[in-house]
């Protein structure tokens, strides 16, 4: 069995804390009394609410009777209250979770890992990270569900991204063993970083960006490389995306990102693949791989854009830079030091304030400058 402790049943009144900001006044008062240790007052407030069908109150009453807070402990009553709190239309994720733990451990009910998995799945669907982690463990061990390493990885990542730090230990065990092959494999060149102008990403993350722009992005079985950083124990989770329904924008900006690049324009039926990279116990990157186009990587308050090499987009930028009077070297579609230097010089001269060579502002300004310049002489 996996040597990973299950997340403990909630006993810290997290449910009340989670909903107190938008709870009804009476419920908030019940939570406050419970947190202050005035259990008689808490019962007086919460019991009528529970009788009226409030699932938050039912969950907390179940916690009170499970833990014996000012009352004689009564596990059977606690379970009945949690079952009631798990009813639609607004089931309590914490009640679902506690029922999952009870069925997994045989605590007050018969041991039933299948029922536990169902309760965990319902709680996870409502955003409870601990439920995602426990469900991942069941998938890893094949208890109550068919053994499925990819599902274990998927739920483990979900738990980690929702703040369940213990999930890192599970991912350490899974890394490199399941879903190791990326849906889209290959090597791309990181061409630019795009972010909203008011994010000042260049000022805040300049050193990190300097280390990755112009470097390689590589997705292969067992290896992930982003600029100078490499992971050789990697797994991937992939989900298809329909580009017709996808509007990808830079962080905080309103301009669509994709139409900037001629070779990245989505066509009807084109697909993209959303890829989560899992390196050991961490998730170092989330990507969007566009079929026949760029790869987008979330990075430093914005997006890295990685293009095929050579890229028609970069060749077009090089051609326009040359026509505008800047020397990017040959228009070979490869983003090298000369092209980067020429793009930086142009951006500085026209006051673009660090806008990258794939940004809409840079593209518009460069096209205007290139069109105004005289055509090169015919040999």
TORNUMI-462474 format. One record per residue (C-alpha): residue number from 1; x, y, z; residue in one letter; chain. Coordinates in steps of 0.25 Angstrom, whole numbers. Layout:
! residues N
<rec num="NUM" u="X" v="Y" w="Z" residuo="A" cadena="A"/>
...
END
This chain:
! residues 379
<rec num="1" u="0" v="0" w="0" residuo="X" cadena="A"/>
<rec num="2" u="5" v="14" w="-3" residuo="X" cadena="A"/>
<rec num="3" u="12" v="20" w="9" residuo="X" cadena="A"/>
<rec num="4" u="4" v="33" w="8" residuo="X" cadena="A"/>
<rec num="5" u="-5" v="38" w="19" residuo="X" cadena="A"/>
<rec num="6" u="-19" v="41" w="15" residuo="X" cadena="A"/>
<rec num="7" u="-23" v="55" w="18" residuo="X" cadena="A"/>
<rec num="8" u="-30" v="55" w="31" residuo="X" cadena="A"/>
<rec num="9" u="-45" v="58" w="32" residuo="X" cadena="A"/>
<rec num="10" u="-48" v="72" w="34" residuo="X" cadena="A"/>
<rec num="11" u="-49" v="76" w="49" residuo="X" cadena="A"/>
<rec num="12" u="-44" v="91" w="48" residuo="X" cadena="A"/>
<rec num="13" u="-57" v="97" w="44" residuo="X" cadena="A"/>
<rec num="14" u="-52" v="100" w="30" residuo="X" cadena="A"/>
<rec num="15" u="-66" v="99" w="24" residuo="X" cadena="A"/>
<rec num="16" u="-70" v="110" w="33" residuo="X" cadena="A"/>
<rec num="17" u="-58" v="118" w="30" residuo="X" cadena="A"/>
<rec num="18" u="-59" v="116" w="15" residuo="X" cadena="A"/>
<rec num="19" u="-73" v="121" w="14" residuo="X" cadena="A"/>
<rec num="20" u="-74" v="132" w="25" residuo="X" cadena="A"/>
<rec num="21" u="-72" v="143" w="16" residuo="X" cadena="A"/>
<rec num="22" u="-84" v="141" w="8" residuo="X" cadena="A"/>
<rec num="23" u="-93" v="133" w="18" residuo="X" cadena="A"/>
<rec num="24" u="-106" v="137" w="24" residuo="X" cadena="A"/>
<rec num="25" u="-104" v="145" w="37" residuo="X" cadena="A"/>
<rec num="26" u="-110" v="134" w="46" residuo="X" cadena="A"/>
<rec num="27" u="-101" v="124" w="40" residuo="X" cadena="A"/>
<rec num="28" u="-89" v="134" w="42" residuo="X" cadena="A"/>
<rec num="29" u="-93" v="135" w="56" residuo="X" cadena="A"/>
<rec num="30" u="-93" v="120" w="58" residuo="X" cadena="A"/>
<rec num="31" u="-79" v="119" w="52" residuo="X" cadena="A"/>
<rec num="32" u="-74" v="130" w="61" residuo="X" cadena="A"/>
<rec num="33" u="-80" v="123" w="74" residuo="X" cadena="A"/>
<rec num="34" u="-74" v="110" w="70" residuo="X" cadena="A"/>
<rec num="35" u="-60" v="116" w="67" residuo="X" cadena="A"/>
<rec num="36" u="-62" v="124" w="81" residuo="X" cadena="A"/>
<rec num="37" u="-65" v="111" w="88" residuo="X" cadena="A"/>
<rec num="38" u="-79" v="114" w="91" residuo="X" cadena="A"/>
<rec num="39" u="-84" v="101" w="87" residuo="X" cadena="A"/>
<rec num="40" u="-98" v="103" w="93" residuo="X" cadena="A"/>
<rec num="41" u="-100" v="116" w="86" residuo="X" cadena="A"/>
<rec num="42" u="-95" v="109" w="73" residuo="X" cadena="A"/>
<rec num="43" u="-105" v="98" w="74" residuo="X" cadena="A"/>
<rec num="44" u="-116" v="108" w="77" residuo="X" cadena="A"/>
<rec num="45" u="-113" v="115" w="64" residuo="X" cadena="A"/>
<rec num="46" u="-109" v="104" w="55" residuo="X" cadena="A"/>
<rec num="47" u="-120" v="93" w="58" residuo="X" cadena="A"/>
<rec num="48" u="-132" v="102" w="53" residuo="X" cadena="A"/>
<rec num="49" u="-124" v="105" w="40" residuo="X" cadena="A"/>
<rec num="50" u="-121" v="90" w="38" residuo="X" cadena="A"/>
<rec num="51" u="-135" v="86" w="40" residuo="X" cadena="A"/>
<rec num="52" u="-139" v="97" w="29" residuo="X" cadena="A"/>
<rec num="53" u="-130" v="90" w="20" residuo="X" cadena="A"/>
<rec num="54" u="-117" v="98" w="21" residuo="X" cadena="A"/>
<rec num="55" u="-106" v="88" w="17" residuo="X" cadena="A"/>
<rec num="56" u="-94" v="96" w="23" residuo="X" cadena="A"/>
<rec num="57" u="-101" v="96" w="36" residuo="X" cadena="A"/>
<rec num="58" u="-104" v="81" w="35" residuo="X" cadena="A"/>
<rec num="59" u="-89" v="79" w="32" residuo="X" cadena="A"/>
<rec num="60" u="-85" v="87" w="44" residuo="X" cadena="A"/>
<rec num="61" u="-95" v="80" w="53" residuo="X" cadena="A"/>
<rec num="62" u="-89" v="67" w="48" residuo="X" cadena="A"/>
<rec num="63" u="-75" v="71" w="52" residuo="X" cadena="A"/>
<rec num="64" u="-80" v="76" w="66" residuo="X" cadena="A"/>
<rec num="65" u="-86" v="62" w="69" residuo="X" cadena="A"/>
<rec num="66" u="-74" v="55" w="62" residuo="X" cadena="A"/>
<rec num="67" u="-64" v="62" w="71" residuo="X" cadena="A"/>
<rec num="68" u="-73" v="63" w="84" residuo="X" cadena="A"/>
<rec num="69" u="-72" v="78" w="84" residuo="X" cadena="A"/>
<rec num="70" u="-81" v="81" w="96" residuo="X" cadena="A"/>
<rec num="71" u="-89" v="69" w="94" residuo="X" cadena="A"/>
<rec num="72" u="-88" v="54" w="96" residuo="X" cadena="A"/>
<rec num="73" u="-80" v="48" w="83" residuo="X" cadena="A"/>
<rec num="74" u="-90" v="42" w="74" residuo="X" cadena="A"/>
<rec num="75" u="-84" v="36" w="61" residuo="X" cadena="A"/>
<rec num="76" u="-97" v="30" w="56" residuo="X" cadena="A"/>
<rec num="77" u="-104" v="44" w="57" residuo="X" cadena="A"/>
<rec num="78" u="-91" v="51" w="51" residuo="X" cadena="A"/>
<rec num="79" u="-92" v="42" w="39" residuo="X" cadena="A"/>
<rec num="80" u="-107" v="44" w="37" residuo="X" cadena="A"/>
<rec num="81" u="-105" v="59" w="37" residuo="X" cadena="A"/>
<rec num="82" u="-93" v="58" w="27" residuo="X" cadena="A"/>
<rec num="83" u="-102" v="49" w="18" residuo="X" cadena="A"/>
<rec num="84" u="-113" v="60" w="19" residuo="X" cadena="A"/>
<rec num="85" u="-103" v="71" w="16" residuo="X" cadena="A"/>
<rec num="86" u="-98" v="63" w="4" residuo="X" cadena="A"/>
<rec num="87" u="-112" v="64" w="-3" residuo="X" cadena="A"/>
<rec num="88" u="-114" v="73" w="-15" residuo="X" cadena="A"/>
<rec num="89" u="-116" v="84" w="-20" residuo="X" cadena="A"/>
<rec num="90" u="-104" v="90" w="-11" residuo="X" cadena="A"/>
<rec num="91" u="-97" v="78" w="-5" residuo="X" cadena="A"/>
<rec num="92" u="-86" v="81" w="5" residuo="X" cadena="A"/>
<rec num="93" u="-72" v="77" w="-1" residuo="X" cadena="A"/>
<rec num="94" u="-67" v="75" w="13" residuo="X" cadena="A"/>
<rec num="95" u="-79" v="66" w="17" residuo="X" cadena="A"/>
<rec num="96" u="-76" v="58" w="4" residuo="X" cadena="A"/>
<rec num="97" u="-61" v="57" w="8" residuo="X" cadena="A"/>
<rec num="98" u="-64" v="52" w="22" residuo="X" cadena="A"/>
<rec num="99" u="-74" v="41" w="17" residuo="X" cadena="A"/>
<rec num="100" u="-62" v="37" w="7" residuo="X" cadena="A"/>
<rec num="101" u="-53" v="36" w="19" residuo="X" cadena="A"/>
<rec num="102" u="-63" v="28" w="27" residuo="X" cadena="A"/>
<rec num="103" u="-65" v="18" w="16" residuo="X" cadena="A"/>
<rec num="104" u="-51" v="16" w="13" residuo="X" cadena="A"/>
<rec num="105" u="-47" v="14" w="28" residuo="X" cadena="A"/>
<rec num="106" u="-60" v="7" w="32" residuo="X" cadena="A"/>
<rec num="107" u="-62" v="17" w="42" residuo="X" cadena="A"/>
<rec num="108" u="-77" v="15" w="46" residuo="X" cadena="A"/>
<rec num="109" u="-80" v="9" w="33" residuo="X" cadena="A"/>
<rec num="110" u="-76" v="-4" w="26" residuo="X" cadena="A"/>
<rec num="111" u="-63" v="-2" w="19" residuo="X" cadena="A"/>
<rec num="112" u="-66" v="1" w="4" residuo="X" cadena="A"/>
<rec num="113" u="-55" v="7" w="-4" residuo="X" cadena="A"/>
<rec num="114" u="-64" v="8" w="-16" residuo="X" cadena="A"/>
<rec num="115" u="-74" v="17" w="-9" residuo="X" cadena="A"/>
<rec num="116" u="-62" v="25" w="-3" residuo="X" cadena="A"/>
<rec num="117" u="-57" v="28" w="-17" residuo="X" cadena="A"/>
<rec num="118" u="-71" v="32" w="-21" residuo="X" cadena="A"/>
<rec num="119" u="-71" v="42" w="-9" residuo="X" cadena="A"/>
<rec num="120" u="-57" v="47" w="-12" residuo="X" cadena="A"/>
<rec num="121" u="-61" v="49" w="-27" residuo="X" cadena="A"/>
<rec num="122" u="-73" v="58" w="-23" residuo="X" cadena="A"/>
<rec num="123" u="-65" v="66" w="-13" residuo="X" cadena="A"/>
<rec num="124" u="-54" v="68" w="-23" residuo="X" cadena="A"/>
<rec num="125" u="-63" v="73" w="-34" residuo="X" cadena="A"/>
<rec num="126" u="-67" v="83" w="-24" residuo="X" cadena="A"/>
<rec num="127" u="-53" v="88" w="-22" residuo="X" cadena="A"/>
<rec num="128" u="-48" v="81" w="-10" residuo="X" cadena="A"/>
<rec num="129" u="-33" v="78" w="-11" residuo="X" cadena="A"/>
<rec num="130" u="-32" v="68" w="0" residuo="X" cadena="A"/>
<rec num="131" u="-43" v="59" w="-8" residuo="X" cadena="A"/>
<rec num="132" u="-35" v="60" w="-21" residuo="X" cadena="A"/>
<rec num="133" u="-23" v="55" w="-13" residuo="X" cadena="A"/>
<rec num="134" u="-30" v="43" w="-7" residuo="X" cadena="A"/>
<rec num="135" u="-37" v="40" w="-20" residuo="X" cadena="A"/>
<rec num="136" u="-23" v="40" w="-27" residuo="X" cadena="A"/>
<rec num="137" u="-18" v="30" w="-16" residuo="X" cadena="A"/>
<rec num="138" u="-30" v="20" w="-19" residuo="X" cadena="A"/>
<rec num="139" u="-27" v="21" w="-34" residuo="X" cadena="A"/>
<rec num="140" u="-12" v="18" w="-31" residuo="X" cadena="A"/>
<rec num="141" u="-15" v="6" w="-23" residuo="X" cadena="A"/>
<rec num="142" u="-27" v="1" w="-30" residuo="X" cadena="A"/>
<rec num="143" u="-36" v="1" w="-18" residuo="X" cadena="A"/>
<rec num="144" u="-51" v="3" w="-21" residuo="X" cadena="A"/>
<rec num="145" u="-47" v="7" w="-35" residuo="X" cadena="A"/>
<rec num="146" u="-39" v="1" w="-46" residuo="X" cadena="A"/>
<rec num="147" u="-24" v="4" w="-45" residuo="X" cadena="A"/>
<rec num="148" u="-21" v="16" w="-54" residuo="X" cadena="A"/>
<rec num="149" u="-8" v="23" w="-53" residuo="X" cadena="A"/>
<rec num="150" u="-13" v="34" w="-62" residuo="X" cadena="A"/>
<rec num="151" u="-25" v="37" w="-54" residuo="X" cadena="A"/>
<rec num="152" u="-16" v="37" w="-41" residuo="X" cadena="A"/>
<rec num="153" u="-7" v="47" w="-48" residuo="X" cadena="A"/>
<rec num="154" u="-19" v="56" w="-52" residuo="X" cadena="A"/>
<rec num="155" u="-25" v="56" w="-38" residuo="X" cadena="A"/>
<rec num="156" u="-12" v="58" w="-32" residuo="X" cadena="A"/>
<rec num="157" u="-9" v="70" w="-40" residuo="X" cadena="A"/>
<rec num="158" u="-22" v="76" w="-37" residuo="X" cadena="A"/>
<rec num="159" u="-20" v="74" w="-22" residuo="X" cadena="A"/>
<rec num="160" u="-6" v="81" w="-24" residuo="X" cadena="A"/>
<rec num="161" u="-11" v="92" w="-32" residuo="X" cadena="A"/>
<rec num="162" u="-22" v="95" w="-22" residuo="X" cadena="A"/>
<rec num="163" u="-12" v="96" w="-11" residuo="X" cadena="A"/>
<rec num="164" u="-11" v="82" w="-5" residuo="X" cadena="A"/>
<rec num="165" u="4" v="81" w="-3" residuo="X" cadena="A"/>
<rec num="166" u="4" v="67" w="1" residuo="X" cadena="A"/>
<rec num="167" u="0" v="64" w="-13" residuo="X" cadena="A"/>
<rec num="168" u="15" v="66" w="-17" residuo="X" cadena="A"/>
<rec num="169" u="19" v="53" w="-10" residuo="X" cadena="A"/>
<rec num="170" u="9" v="45" w="-18" residuo="X" cadena="A"/>
<rec num="171" u="14" v="52" w="-31" residuo="X" cadena="A"/>
<rec num="172" u="28" v="48" w="-27" residuo="X" cadena="A"/>
<rec num="173" u="24" v="34" w="-28" residuo="X" cadena="A"/>
<rec num="174" u="16" v="35" w="-41" residuo="X" cadena="A"/>
<rec num="175" u="26" v="44" w="-48" residuo="X" cadena="A"/>
<rec num="176" u="31" v="37" w="-61" residuo="X" cadena="A"/>
<rec num="177" u="23" v="25" w="-59" residuo="X" cadena="A"/>
<rec num="178" u="9" v="29" w="-65" residuo="X" cadena="A"/>
<rec num="179" u="5" v="38" w="-76" residuo="X" cadena="A"/>
<rec num="180" u="20" v="40" w="-79" residuo="X" cadena="A"/>
<rec num="181" u="18" v="43" w="-94" residuo="X" cadena="A"/>
<rec num="182" u="13" v="57" w="-98" residuo="X" cadena="A"/>
<rec num="183" u="2" v="58" w="-108" residuo="X" cadena="A"/>
<rec num="184" u="10" v="67" w="-116" residuo="X" cadena="A"/>
<rec num="185" u="25" v="64" w="-117" residuo="X" cadena="A"/>
<rec num="186" u="36" v="73" w="-123" residuo="X" cadena="A"/>
<rec num="187" u="45" v="85" w="-121" residuo="X" cadena="A"/>
<rec num="188" u="41" v="99" w="-123" residuo="X" cadena="A"/>
<rec num="189" u="49" v="113" w="-121" residuo="X" cadena="A"/>
<rec num="190" u="44" v="122" w="-111" residuo="X" cadena="A"/>
<rec num="191" u="42" v="135" w="-119" residuo="X" cadena="A"/>
<rec num="192" u="35" v="145" w="-109" residuo="X" cadena="A"/>
<rec num="193" u="28" v="148" w="-96" residuo="X" cadena="A"/>
<rec num="194" u="15" v="154" w="-97" residuo="X" cadena="A"/>
<rec num="195" u="8" v="161" w="-85" residuo="X" cadena="A"/>
<rec num="196" u="-1" v="173" w="-83" residuo="X" cadena="A"/>
<rec num="197" u="6" v="186" w="-83" residuo="X" cadena="A"/>
<rec num="198" u="2" v="190" w="-69" residuo="X" cadena="A"/>
<rec num="199" u="9" v="177" w="-64" residuo="X" cadena="A"/>
<rec num="200" u="23" v="182" w="-66" residuo="X" cadena="A"/>
<rec num="201" u="27" v="168" w="-68" residuo="X" cadena="A"/>
<rec num="202" u="41" v="172" w="-74" residuo="X" cadena="A"/>
<rec num="203" u="44" v="180" w="-62" residuo="X" cadena="A"/>
<rec num="204" u="40" v="170" w="-52" residuo="X" cadena="A"/>
<rec num="205" u="45" v="157" w="-59" residuo="X" cadena="A"/>
<rec num="206" u="55" v="163" w="-68" residuo="X" cadena="A"/>
<rec num="207" u="66" v="153" w="-64" residuo="X" cadena="A"/>
<rec num="208" u="57" v="141" w="-65" residuo="X" cadena="A"/>
<rec num="209" u="52" v="145" w="-79" residuo="X" cadena="A"/>
<rec num="210" u="67" v="148" w="-84" residuo="X" cadena="A"/>
<rec num="211" u="70" v="133" w="-81" residuo="X" cadena="A"/>
<rec num="212" u="59" v="128" w="-89" residuo="X" cadena="A"/>
<rec num="213" u="56" v="137" w="-101" residuo="X" cadena="A"/>
<rec num="214" u="63" v="130" w="-113" residuo="X" cadena="A"/>
<rec num="215" u="65" v="117" w="-106" residuo="X" cadena="A"/>
<rec num="216" u="58" v="104" w="-108" residuo="X" cadena="A"/>
<rec num="217" u="45" v="98" w="-103" residuo="X" cadena="A"/>
<rec num="218" u="46" v="83" w="-104" residuo="X" cadena="A"/>
<rec num="219" u="35" v="73" w="-101" residuo="X" cadena="A"/>
<rec num="220" u="39" v="58" w="-102" residuo="X" cadena="A"/>
<rec num="221" u="36" v="45" w="-95" residuo="X" cadena="A"/>
<rec num="222" u="43" v="46" w="-82" residuo="X" cadena="A"/>
<rec num="223" u="49" v="60" w="-84" residuo="X" cadena="A"/>
<rec num="224" u="44" v="74" w="-83" residuo="X" cadena="A"/>
<rec num="225" u="53" v="86" w="-86" residuo="X" cadena="A"/>
<rec num="226" u="49" v="101" w="-85" residuo="X" cadena="A"/>
<rec num="227" u="61" v="110" w="-88" residuo="X" cadena="A"/>
<rec num="228" u="73" v="106" w="-78" residuo="X" cadena="A"/>
<rec num="229" u="63" v="97" w="-69" residuo="X" cadena="A"/>
<rec num="230" u="62" v="83" w="-72" residuo="X" cadena="A"/>
<rec num="231" u="54" v="72" w="-65" residuo="X" cadena="A"/>
<rec num="232" u="57" v="57" w="-68" residuo="X" cadena="A"/>
<rec num="233" u="47" v="51" w="-60" residuo="X" cadena="A"/>
<rec num="234" u="34" v="56" w="-66" residuo="X" cadena="A"/>
<rec num="235" u="20" v="52" w="-68" residuo="X" cadena="A"/>
<rec num="236" u="9" v="60" w="-77" residuo="X" cadena="A"/>
<rec num="237" u="-6" v="62" w="-76" residuo="X" cadena="A"/>
<rec num="238" u="-12" v="66" w="-88" residuo="X" cadena="A"/>
<rec num="239" u="-26" v="71" w="-92" residuo="X" cadena="A"/>
<rec num="240" u="-31" v="74" w="-106" residuo="X" cadena="A"/>
<rec num="241" u="-36" v="88" w="-109" residuo="X" cadena="A"/>
<rec num="242" u="-45" v="93" w="-120" residuo="X" cadena="A"/>
<rec num="243" u="-39" v="106" w="-126" residuo="X" cadena="A"/>
<rec num="244" u="-52" v="110" w="-131" residuo="X" cadena="A"/>
<rec num="245" u="-56" v="112" w="-117" residuo="X" cadena="A"/>
<rec num="246" u="-43" v="117" w="-112" residuo="X" cadena="A"/>
<rec num="247" u="-40" v="132" w="-110" residuo="X" cadena="A"/>
<rec num="248" u="-26" v="132" w="-105" residuo="X" cadena="A"/>
<rec num="249" u="-22" v="146" w="-99" residuo="X" cadena="A"/>
<rec num="250" u="-10" v="152" w="-93" residuo="X" cadena="A"/>
<rec num="251" u="-11" v="153" w="-78" residuo="X" cadena="A"/>
<rec num="252" u="-20" v="165" w="-74" residuo="X" cadena="A"/>
<rec num="253" u="-21" v="169" w="-89" residuo="X" cadena="A"/>
<rec num="254" u="-32" v="170" w="-99" residuo="X" cadena="A"/>
<rec num="255" u="-25" v="168" w="-112" residuo="X" cadena="A"/>
<rec num="256" u="-26" v="153" w="-117" residuo="X" cadena="A"/>
<rec num="257" u="-12" v="147" w="-116" residuo="X" cadena="A"/>
<rec num="258" u="-13" v="137" w="-128" residuo="X" cadena="A"/>
<rec num="259" u="-16" v="147" w="-140" residuo="X" cadena="A"/>
<rec num="260" u="-3" v="154" w="-138" residuo="X" cadena="A"/>
<rec num="261" u="4" v="142" w="-145" residuo="X" cadena="A"/>
<rec num="262" u="1" v="138" w="-160" residuo="X" cadena="A"/>
<rec num="263" u="5" v="124" w="-158" residuo="X" cadena="A"/>
<rec num="264" u="-3" v="123" w="-145" residuo="X" cadena="A"/>
<rec num="265" u="-16" v="127" w="-150" residuo="X" cadena="A"/>
<rec num="266" u="-26" v="116" w="-146" residuo="X" cadena="A"/>
<rec num="267" u="-34" v="109" w="-157" residuo="X" cadena="A"/>
<rec num="268" u="-47" v="102" w="-156" residuo="X" cadena="A"/>
<rec num="269" u="-46" v="89" w="-150" residuo="X" cadena="A"/>
<rec num="270" u="-32" v="92" w="-144" residuo="X" cadena="A"/>
<rec num="271" u="-29" v="87" w="-131" residuo="X" cadena="A"/>
<rec num="272" u="-20" v="91" w="-119" residuo="X" cadena="A"/>
<rec num="273" u="-15" v="82" w="-108" residuo="X" cadena="A"/>
<rec num="274" u="-14" v="87" w="-94" residuo="X" cadena="A"/>
<rec num="275" u="-3" v="81" w="-87" residuo="X" cadena="A"/>
<rec num="276" u="1" v="80" w="-72" residuo="X" cadena="A"/>
<rec num="277" u="15" v="77" w="-69" residuo="X" cadena="A"/>
<rec num="278" u="18" v="69" w="-57" residuo="X" cadena="A"/>
<rec num="279" u="33" v="69" w="-52" residuo="X" cadena="A"/>
<rec num="280" u="34" v="61" w="-40" residuo="X" cadena="A"/>
<rec num="281" u="25" v="67" w="-29" residuo="X" cadena="A"/>
<rec num="282" u="23" v="80" w="-36" residuo="X" cadena="A"/>
<rec num="283" u="16" v="86" w="-48" residuo="X" cadena="A"/>
<rec num="284" u="26" v="95" w="-54" residuo="X" cadena="A"/>
<rec num="285" u="18" v="98" w="-67" residuo="X" cadena="A"/>
<rec num="286" u="5" v="99" w="-74" residuo="X" cadena="A"/>
<rec num="287" u="5" v="99" w="-89" residuo="X" cadena="A"/>
<rec num="288" u="-4" v="100" w="-101" residuo="X" cadena="A"/>
<rec num="289" u="1" v="93" w="-113" residuo="X" cadena="A"/>
<rec num="290" u="-6" v="98" w="-126" residuo="X" cadena="A"/>
<rec num="291" u="-7" v="88" w="-137" residuo="X" cadena="A"/>
<rec num="292" u="2" v="93" w="-148" residuo="X" cadena="A"/>
<rec num="293" u="6" v="106" w="-140" residuo="X" cadena="A"/>
<rec num="294" u="12" v="111" w="-128" residuo="X" cadena="A"/>
<rec num="295" u="13" v="106" w="-114" residuo="X" cadena="A"/>
<rec num="296" u="9" v="116" w="-103" residuo="X" cadena="A"/>
<rec num="297" u="14" v="114" w="-89" residuo="X" cadena="A"/>
<rec num="298" u="9" v="122" w="-77" residuo="X" cadena="A"/>
<rec num="299" u="21" v="129" w="-71" residuo="X" cadena="A"/>
<rec num="300" u="25" v="142" w="-63" residuo="X" cadena="A"/>
<rec num="301" u="11" v="149" w="-63" residuo="X" cadena="A"/>
<rec num="302" u="9" v="146" w="-77" residuo="X" cadena="A"/>
<rec num="303" u="12" v="136" w="-88" residuo="X" cadena="A"/>
<rec num="304" u="24" v="130" w="-95" residuo="X" cadena="A"/>
<rec num="305" u="22" v="128" w="-110" residuo="X" cadena="A"/>
<rec num="306" u="30" v="117" w="-116" residuo="X" cadena="A"/>
<rec num="307" u="30" v="115" w="-131" residuo="X" cadena="A"/>
<rec num="308" u="35" v="104" w="-141" residuo="X" cadena="A"/>
<rec num="309" u="49" v="106" w="-146" residuo="X" cadena="A"/>
<rec num="310" u="50" v="112" w="-156" residuo="X" cadena="A"/>
<rec num="311" u="37" v="120" w="-155" residuo="X" cadena="A"/>
<rec num="312" u="30" v="128" w="-166" residuo="X" cadena="A"/>
<rec num="313" u="26" v="138" w="-155" residuo="X" cadena="A"/>
<rec num="314" u="41" v="141" w="-151" residuo="X" cadena="A"/>
<rec num="315" u="45" v="141" w="-166" residuo="X" cadena="A"/>
<rec num="316" u="34" v="152" w="-168" residuo="X" cadena="A"/>
<rec num="317" u="39" v="160" w="-156" residuo="X" cadena="A"/>
<rec num="318" u="53" v="159" w="-161" residuo="X" cadena="A"/>
<rec num="319" u="49" v="164" w="-175" residuo="X" cadena="A"/>
<rec num="320" u="41" v="176" w="-169" residuo="X" cadena="A"/>
<rec num="321" u="53" v="179" w="-160" residuo="X" cadena="A"/>
<rec num="322" u="62" v="179" w="-172" residuo="X" cadena="A"/>
<rec num="323" u="53" v="188" w="-180" residuo="X" cadena="A"/>
<rec num="324" u="52" v="198" w="-168" residuo="X" cadena="A"/>
<rec num="325" u="67" v="199" w="-168" residuo="X" cadena="A"/>
<rec num="326" u="71" v="190" w="-157" residuo="X" cadena="A"/>
<rec num="327" u="80" v="178" w="-159" residuo="X" cadena="A"/>
<rec num="328" u="74" v="165" w="-154" residuo="X" cadena="A"/>
<rec num="329" u="83" v="156" w="-163" residuo="X" cadena="A"/>
<rec num="330" u="77" v="147" w="-173" residuo="X" cadena="A"/>
<rec num="331" u="62" v="145" w="-174" residuo="X" cadena="A"/>
<rec num="332" u="64" v="130" w="-170" residuo="X" cadena="A"/>
<rec num="333" u="53" v="129" w="-160" residuo="X" cadena="A"/>
<rec num="334" u="62" v="126" w="-148" residuo="X" cadena="A"/>
<rec num="335" u="62" v="135" w="-137" residuo="X" cadena="A"/>
<rec num="336" u="77" v="138" w="-134" residuo="X" cadena="A"/>
<rec num="337" u="85" v="149" w="-127" residuo="X" cadena="A"/>
<rec num="338" u="85" v="158" w="-139" residuo="X" cadena="A"/>
<rec num="339" u="70" v="158" w="-140" residuo="X" cadena="A"/>
<rec num="340" u="68" v="160" w="-125" residuo="X" cadena="A"/>
<rec num="341" u="77" v="171" w="-125" residuo="X" cadena="A"/>
<rec num="342" u="71" v="178" w="-138" residuo="X" cadena="A"/>
<rec num="343" u="57" v="176" w="-132" residuo="X" cadena="A"/>
<rec num="344" u="61" v="182" w="-119" residuo="X" cadena="A"/>
<rec num="345" u="67" v="194" w="-126" residuo="X" cadena="A"/>
<rec num="346" u="55" v="196" w="-134" residuo="X" cadena="A"/>
<rec num="347" u="46" v="196" w="-122" residuo="X" cadena="A"/>
<rec num="348" u="55" v="205" w="-114" residuo="X" cadena="A"/>
<rec num="349" u="55" v="215" w="-126" residuo="X" cadena="A"/>
<rec num="350" u="40" v="216" w="-128" residuo="X" cadena="A"/>
<rec num="351" u="37" v="216" w="-113" residuo="X" cadena="A"/>
<rec num="352" u="30" v="202" w="-111" residuo="X" cadena="A"/>
<rec num="353" u="35" v="201" w="-97" residuo="X" cadena="A"/>
<rec num="354" u="40" v="187" w="-97" residuo="X" cadena="A"/>
<rec num="355" u="28" v="181" w="-106" residuo="X" cadena="A"/>
<rec num="356" u="33" v="168" w="-111" residuo="X" cadena="A"/>
<rec num="357" u="34" v="165" w="-126" residuo="X" cadena="A"/>
<rec num="358" u="21" v="157" w="-127" residuo="X" cadena="A"/>
<rec num="359" u="13" v="167" w="-119" residuo="X" cadena="A"/>
<rec num="360" u="2" v="174" w="-127" residuo="X" cadena="A"/>
<rec num="361" u="8" v="188" w="-124" residuo="X" cadena="A"/>
<rec num="362" u="22" v="183" w="-130" residuo="X" cadena="A"/>
<rec num="363" u="15" v="177" w="-142" residuo="X" cadena="A"/>
<rec num="364" u="7" v="189" w="-145" residuo="X" cadena="A"/>
<rec num="365" u="19" v="199" w="-143" residuo="X" cadena="A"/>
<rec num="366" u="29" v="190" w="-151" residuo="X" cadena="A"/>
<rec num="367" u="19" v="188" w="-163" residuo="X" cadena="A"/>
<rec num="368" u="17" v="203" w="-164" residuo="X" cadena="A"/>
<rec num="369" u="32" v="206" w="-163" residuo="X" cadena="A"/>
<rec num="370" u="35" v="195" w="-174" residuo="X" cadena="A"/>
<rec num="371" u="24" v="200" w="-183" residuo="X" cadena="A"/>
<rec num="372" u="29" v="215" w="-182" residuo="X" cadena="A"/>
<rec num="373" u="44" v="211" w="-185" residuo="X" cadena="A"/>
<rec num="374" u="48" v="211" w="-200" residuo="X" cadena="A"/>
<rec num="375" u="49" v="197" w="-207" residuo="X" cadena="A"/>
<rec num="376" u="63" v="192" w="-208" residuo="X" cadena="A"/>
<rec num="377" u="69" v="194" w="-221" residuo="X" cadena="A"/>
<rec num="378" u="67" v="183" w="-232" residuo="X" cadena="A"/>
<rec num="379" u="81" v="176" w="-235" residuo="X" cadena="A"/>
END
